[in-house]
Amino acid sequence: MAGIAINLPKDKLIEGLSNLSFKEIKEIMDSLIQKKLFRPPSAKTIYKDASEIVRKRALKPEVVEEAIKWARAKK
């Protein structure tokens, strides 16, 4: 039997997802990646966006280094 698609408003979808555990959300994301419905951003895109933010906000190198350490710890 084919799956049934349900259209939900964005706020209801977020409310429903907020009730799930991190593991359940990770499983959903993994399924979307496997089905090629979601592709994580490439490293090149992340670098470009980060460089633009640093330049626009004139962040000091120490702040950027601290942000990088924090992000790597969150992996």
C-alpha positions, -999 to 999 in steps of 0.1 A, spaced: 0 0 0 13 34 -9 22 59 19 -2 87 26 11 123 23 -2 148 49 1 185 43 8 203 76 13 240 82 49 248 91 41 257 127 23 224 133 51 205 118 76 222 140 54 216 170 52 179 162 90 176 156 97 194 189 80 164 207 105 139 192 138 129 207 171 138 191 175 102 180 141 102 163 149 135 145 183 121 134 166 90 120 142 112 100 171 133 86 191 101 78 161 88 59 158 120 39 195 120 30 193 83 19 163 91 -3 182 121 -17 154 144 -6 178 165 16 214 172 10 235 188 38 254 219 27 288 214 12 319 225 30 325 251 2 290 267 9 296 267 47 330 283 42 316 310 18 287 318 42 310 319 73 335 342 55 308 366 45 295 368 81 330 374 95 337 401 69 303 419 73 305 419 111 342 426 113 348 398 138 381 396 155 403 365 148 399 354 185 361 354 182 363 333 150 387 308 166 364 304 196 334 299 173 353 272 153 363 254 185 327 255 198 313 242 164 338 213 163 329 203 199 292 201 188 299 175 161 
